[in-house]
Amino acid sequence: MGFVIGYRRPDAPDTALVWQVAVDDAQRGRGLAGKLLDGLFERLVADGVRYLDTTITPDNDASIRLFESFAKRWDAPLERTALFAANDFPDEHEPEDLFRIGPLGKA
């Protein structure tokens, strides 16, 4: 139905980078992506993670809404900064912004 892929940053063990969140088309609009993130970060916060990092292209409204709502549910600040410009990529690609949410406590 859905999955989250990410990793805990070796150079910053209090930070987990979410690489991909995917939900089957038939399951979209039911809050599954948010539930997957919440479940994952409940476990990660208990293990010392305090920040969620992810990158999102400026035109990806669904992902932006997902991570904004995560920050709101967790009552955590969200900082958005430019990370990669379009010309940083070898092929045609949108720029990517870094979304940093935290510090995280309990949801």
Backbone as CSV, one residue per row, in Angstrom:
resi,resn,N_x,N_y,N_z,CA_x,CA_y,CA_z,C_x,C_y,C_z
1,MET,0.805,-1.190,0.000,0.000,0.000,0.000,0.853,1.261,0.000
2,GLY,1.998,1.221,0.712,2.857,2.380,0.756,4.147,2.076,1.480
3,PHE,5.108,2.973,1.331,6.388,2.802,2.016,7.101,4.143,2.150
4,VAL,8.064,4.157,3.069,8.973,5.293,3.260,10.386,4.747,3.171
5,ILE,11.233,5.421,2.399,12.647,5.068,2.312,13.441,6.251,2.859
6,GLY,14.415,5.965,3.673,15.262,7.020,4.200,16.452,6.415,4.906
7,TYR,17.240,7.268,5.518,18.383,6.789,6.277,18.746,7.797,7.348
8,ARG,19.391,7.291,8.347,19.914,8.124,9.417,21.278,8.615,8.974
9,ARG,21.465,9.921,9.025,22.707,10.494,8.507,23.899,10.121,9.398
10,PRO,24.919,9.463,8.841,26.080,9.062,9.651,26.799,10.255,10.285
11,ASP,26.816,11.385,9.577,27.507,12.565,10.101,26.644,13.367,11.065
12,ALA,25.358,13.013,11.190,24.438,13.706,12.088,23.408,12.683,12.579
13,PRO,23.766,11.848,13.568,22.881,10.764,13.986,21.550,11.222,14.584
14,ASP,21.410,12.524,14.843,20.117,13.020,15.329,19.197,13.427,14.183
15,THR,19.602,13.118,12.944,18.841,13.507,11.751,18.568,12.293,10.873
16,ALA,17.314,12.168,10.449,16.943,11.134,9.481,16.499,11.830,8.200
17,LEU,17.067,11.417,7.085,16.710,11.971,5.791,15.691,11.053,5.128
18,VAL,14.537,11.609,4.813,13.504,10.851,4.109,13.746,11.042,2.620
19,TRP,14.001,9.922,1.931,14.345,9.963,0.521,13.104,9.836,-0.363
20,GLN,12.165,8.983,0.050,10.996,8.722,-0.784,9.822,8.308,0.096
21,VAL,8.658,8.838,-0.222,7.399,8.385,0.367,6.498,8.047,-0.812
22,ALA,5.978,6.825,-0.829,5.116,6.404,-1.940,3.883,5.696,-1.395
23,VAL,2.753,5.991,-2.012,1.486,5.359,-1.660,0.808,4.937,-2.959
24,ASP,0.280,3.721,-2.980,-0.442,3.211,-4.135,-1.571,4.174,-4.507
25,ASP,-1.754,4.369,-5.804,-2.795,5.289,-6.286,-4.154,5.030,-5.634
26,ALA,-4.517,3.779,-5.480,-5.829,3.437,-4.926,-5.960,3.806,-3.450
27,GLN,-4.838,4.043,-2.773,-4.855,4.339,-1.341,-4.638,5.825,-1.034
28,ARG,-4.405,6.633,-2.050,-4.129,8.058,-1.826,-5.354,8.782,-1.297
29,GLY,-5.098,9.855,-0.557,-6.171,10.664,-0.013,-6.748,10.130,1.291
30,ARG,-6.111,9.126,1.864,-6.599,8.518,3.108,-5.677,8.791,4.293
31,GLY,-4.639,9.604,4.077,-3.719,9.932,5.169,-2.653,8.895,5.433
32,LEU,-2.497,7.925,4.527,-1.537,6.851,4.750,-0.101,7.364,4.799
33,ALA,0.275,8.270,3.920,1.652,8.778,3.912,1.983,9.439,5.247
34,GLY,1.085,10.226,5.772,1.309,10.867,7.065,1.418,9.848,8.187
35,LYS,0.575,8.808,8.147,0.635,7.760,9.170,1.954,6.995,9.100
36,LEU,2.435,6.742,7.876,3.727,6.071,7.724,4.852,6.914,8.320
37,LEU,4.847,8.212,8.022,5.875,9.094,8.582,5.778,9.164,10.100
38,ASP,4.560,9.314,10.621,4.385,9.386,12.069,4.888,8.123,12.760
39,GLY,4.521,6.961,12.234,4.961,5.701,12.830,6.467,5.548,12.808
40,LEU,7.070,5.906,11.690,8.528,5.825,11.583,9.201,6.755,12.580
41,PHE,8.741,8.007,12.631,9.424,8.976,13.492,9.104,8.791,14.970
42,GLU,8.007,8.160,15.312,7.792,7.806,16.719,8.907,6.885,17.194
43,ARG,9.282,5.926,16.347,10.370,5.008,16.706,11.728,5.712,16.666
44,LEU,11.946,6.543,15.638,13.243,7.207,15.518,13.476,8.221,16.634
45,VAL,12.447,8.970,17.007,12.593,9.945,18.096,12.924,9.224,19.398
46,ALA,12.306,8.077,19.624,12.612,7.299,20.828,14.063,6.825,20.828
47,ASP,14.678,6.788,19.648,16.070,6.356,19.508,17.033,7.540,19.338
48,GLY,16.572,8.769,19.570,17.471,9.914,19.573,17.411,10.834,18.371
49,VAL,16.587,10.531,17.374,16.462,11.422,16.215,15.654,12.650,16.620
50,ARG,16.128,13.818,16.212,15.438,15.071,16.539,15.039,15.872,15.304
51,TYR,15.547,15.475,14.115,15.282,16.239,12.890,14.931,15.313,11.740
52,LEU,13.989,15.766,10.914,13.650,15.124,9.655,14.128,16.055,8.551
53,ASP,14.948,15.548,7.662,15.361,16.278,6.463,14.766,15.584,5.245
54,THR,14.381,16.362,4.256,13.956,15.814,2.972,14.177,16.885,1.912
55,THR,14.255,16.484,0.665,14.344,17.446,-0.433,13.098,17.315,-1.286
56,ILE,12.610,18.476,-1.753,11.388,18.509,-2.546,11.546,19.544,-3.648
57,THR,11.102,19.211,-4.847,11.093,20.198,-5.922,9.966,21.196,-5.658
58,PRO,10.167,22.467,-6.032,9.168,23.494,-5.727,7.789,23.245,-6.334
59,ASP,7.698,22.414,-7.372,6.401,22.166,-8.010,5.667,20.950,-7.442
60,ASN,6.224,20.290,-6.424,5.621,19.081,-5.872,4.710,19.449,-4.696
61,ASP,3.539,19.964,-5.030,2.606,20.449,-4.009,2.181,19.363,-3.028
62,ALA,1.988,18.137,-3.497,1.551,17.059,-2.606,2.600,16.769,-1.540
63,SER,3.867,16.701,-1.927,4.927,16.447,-0.947,5.090,17.632,0.005
64,ILE,4.984,18.822,-0.515,5.085,20.006,0.345,3.984,19.966,1.405
65,ARG,2.754,19.676,0.985,1.641,19.582,1.949,1.873,18.472,2.969
66,LEU,2.385,17.321,2.513,2.647,16.201,3.410,3.598,16.605,4.524
67,PHE,4.711,17.227,4.167,5.714,17.558,5.176,5.313,18.783,6.009
68,GLU,4.566,19.704,5.434,4.030,20.807,6.238,3.049,20.278,7.283
69,SER,2.208,19.326,6.893,1.249,18.776,7.856,1.958,17.928,8.915
70,PHE,3.032,17.229,8.533,3.834,16.492,9.517,4.373,17.463,10.560
71,ALA,4.967,18.562,10.114,5.521,19.555,11.050,4.431,20.088,11.976
72,LYS,3.265,20.336,11.430,2.159,20.852,12.244,1.724,19.814,13.283
73,ARG,1.556,18.550,12.863,1.148,17.502,13.809,2.163,17.326,14.927
74,TRP,3.426,17.481,14.595,4.497,17.288,15.574,4.846,18.586,16.306
75,ASP,4.127,19.667,15.982,4.359,20.966,16.612,5.846,21.334,16.546
76,ALA,6.409,21.191,15.336,7.839,21.423,15.127,8.046,22.456,14.026
77,PRO,9.054,23.298,14.169,9.351,24.263,13.110,9.792,23.576,11.820
78,LEU,9.448,24.185,10.698,9.872,23.713,9.382,10.681,24.831,8.741
79,GLU,11.901,24.508,8.357,12.779,25.458,7.676,12.979,24.971,6.244
80,ARG,12.768,25.864,5.290,12.903,25.518,3.870,14.009,26.392,3.269
81,THR,15.033,25.742,2.689,16.138,26.475,2.076,16.467,25.868,0.714
82,ALA,16.986,26.678,-0.179,17.432,26.183,-1.483,18.621,25.253,-1.267
83,LEU,18.611,24.104,-1.919,19.703,23.146,-1.773,20.427,22.925,-3.092
84,PHE,19.688,22.533,-4.127,20.273,22.282,-5.442,19.563,23.130,-6.483
85,ALA,20.331,23.809,-7.309,19.775,24.540,-8.446,19.571,23.558,-9.602
86,ALA,18.713,23.921,-10.530,18.450,23.044,-11.678,19.742,22.696,-12.416
87,ASN,20.658,23.643,-12.534,21.901,23.386,-13.280,22.925,22.584,-12.475
88,ASP,22.611,22.205,-11.234,23.479,21.307,-10.466,23.337,19.860,-10.930
89,PHE,22.276,19.567,-11.682,22.010,18.210,-12.140,22.532,18.027,-13.566
90,PRO,22.993,16.814,-13.904,23.553,16.585,-15.250,22.498,16.548,-16.347
91,ASP,21.236,16.323,-15.973,20.164,16.290,-16.965,19.094,17.294,-16.564
92,GLU,18.041,17.355,-17.319,16.970,18.299,-17.023,16.295,17.898,-15.705
93,HIS,16.276,18.796,-14.753,15.737,18.502,-13.435,15.331,19.806,-12.772
94,GLU,14.263,19.747,-12.007,13.842,20.904,-11.230,14.839,21.146,-10.094
95,PRO,14.916,22.367,-9.581,15.731,22.591,-8.379,15.121,21.807,-7.209
96,GLU,15.900,21.627,-6.157,15.404,20.936,-4.966,15.665,21.791,-3.745
97,ASP,14.640,21.907,-2.907,14.758,22.631,-1.643,14.908,21.619,-0.519
98,LEU,15.678,22.011,0.483,15.820,21.192,1.688,14.746,21.622,2.676
99,PHE,13.961,20.659,3.141,12.992,20.875,4.200,13.577,20.242,5.452
100,ARG,13.729,21.036,6.501,14.241,20.523,7.786,13.164,20.773,8.822
101,ILE,12.732,19.697,9.466,11.680,19.773,10.479,12.279,19.346,11.812
102,GLY,12.110,20.197,12.815,12.600,19.851,14.129,13.033,21.081,14.890
103,PRO,13.359,20.877,16.142,13.505,19.597,16.809,12.169,18.914,17.066
104,LEU,12.216,17.589,16.981,11.022,16.774,17.152,10.938,16.260,18.586
105,GLY,9.726,16.222,19.085,9.418,15.599,20.369,8.387,14.542,20.108
106,LYS,7.419,14.438,20.941,6.329,13.482,20.743,5.266,14.067,19.836
107,ALA,4.688,13.235,18.964,3.605,13.685,18.076,2.313,13.825,18.864
